[in-house]
Amino acid sequence: MSPMNQTEIFYTLSLLQIPGIGSLLARKLMERFGGAEAVFKAGKPKLATTPGIGTLLANTILKSNPFPTAEKELKLVDKHGLELLHYQEEDFPMRLRQCADHPLILFGKGELPVNANRIVAIVGTRSATDYGRRLTEELVRGLTALNVMVLSGLAYGIDVHAHRMALQMDLPTVGVLGHGLGRIYPASHRQIAEKMIEKGGLLTEFLYDIAPDKENFPKRNRIVAGMTDAVVVIEAATNGGALITASLANDYNRDVFAYPGKVHDKYSEGCHKLVRSNRAALITSAEDFCEAMGWGVPIPMSSSRQGLLFPELEIDEQLVYDLLKTQQQMGIDHLSMQTLLSTSKLSNVLLGLEFKNMIRALPGKQYQAL
């Protein structure tokens, strides 16, 4: 946890639990009274005359008892070895702090390189196509020599593929969650989330036990947009989280880029809309992106990085890979029957093969050899 005054952290967390008090009002109150603890010690007249508060909300602040919730959360942070990032501390994401509606507290797990020199958010549809996955792979490979931190939302589709490719290329990657750290959603991404914690991490503004409710994800998207130097949209329909993230990034004066697709493809319509409305610049490669960002031309991968594409396989990995090569694609249940590997063991083998760029995960728990 941050070395900041623990009392102030406790009261900041408490203030955020009061109904009607969001990050903006909480920060306004803290600035007016000189800290979160001072807010609770202020009398009703001073609270009521604070812009945006009024008598009703002042009464709510004075009558509420958010302290047990804050105390419970801090115990969970200690118990599970989590990080707590307060917006007034240096370890808080500096880019995010520039945004007017930034959260006051973030919870994290892992190394959390949230202030890396270069951060790129890669987002897109949950229903990624082969085309979208290939673009994601090419982009991340192109960013490898620049040691970019890859940011996304750990969702199905483009998000998780961006995280997976970052890990494969030994780049740090952070997933911003729309729920508390007491769970991983979707549950099928637990293995990759655990690997991300080793080189990057997980980040959220939600309390430990908060579920992945639908209304949480737009709030998650503003953190993704605010933490980054640029947002790259790879495949997106006209409605969805990727376009929300892109819109927020525009509002925060972040650079936004989008890859084109075929004219009538559903999951290219959002990208085309962004470009057509001048809300995103069109790119077709990592070179385009780096040139637009002023980061120079991406350097080709070293031979050691190239070696990741042709790794030595363990016995079980070779068994699964050889089987997949004989089929266009196979489901995990069929693979388990053919290889006699348990589902849990097979899941680990498949994840290892994905990281080694030997196979590709397809929708419906199907897999395909590359």
C-alpha angles and dihedrals in degrees: 000000000000117000088233119124103292092213091059091048090051093051093044090054090046093051091054091057094063114104111250094021112108129169095280096052093040091054091046090053093046092051092047096050100030100253145354096276090053090056091064091048095051116103126242096260093056093044094047093052093053109110110258095017113077129169097298096053091040088058090049091053093049096045099041124097107205094151099094090054092050091047092050091050094051090051089053090050090055095041095053098037095244129162122238115203117197117199093234092058129087094239092063113102103273094204091052092050088064090065116092094223099044119144117257095220133029129189119213147173126203135023091317103201089191093151098048116152092249126025126179125185113212113194139162148129124336087225097063118181127214087261092056094046091050092051090050091051093048093048095049092046089051091053095049099094090050092059092229120180109234115218128191144134104264089238126142118281123013095007098059092038089056090051091046093050092047090055091046091053092045094246121144113253133186127196119208111211133211092213142038126293091250089089143021119234122228091030091213088069094061095104094052090044090056090052090048090056088061093056110019118347150213126291135189142157092214126100118258098263099039112128125227096264118176095246091058096068100070086053088050090050093058089058091051090049095045099046096056141078091219142001120222116197115205112185118342136166120229091266126041148081096294092061091046089054091048092050092050090048089054089051090052092049093247121148114258126198134181135193118228125232139181114315097248100033110125094218094050095052093084093051091049090049091054093050094043092053092046090245092121138025117237117243132175101185147016087261091060091049097047092046091052091049092048091240095128128240115320112253116233115256116272119247089258091057091045087055089066087072093060106037130163111260129221118235096263091044091052091048093053094041093051090050093050091050089062093057135053088232138335137203123236093247092053091047091051092053093046097046098033088227119141116250092249093049092045091051090057092047092050092048090051091051091050091053089050089052092239098120139021127225114229130193116283095035091290122146134202132193117238 
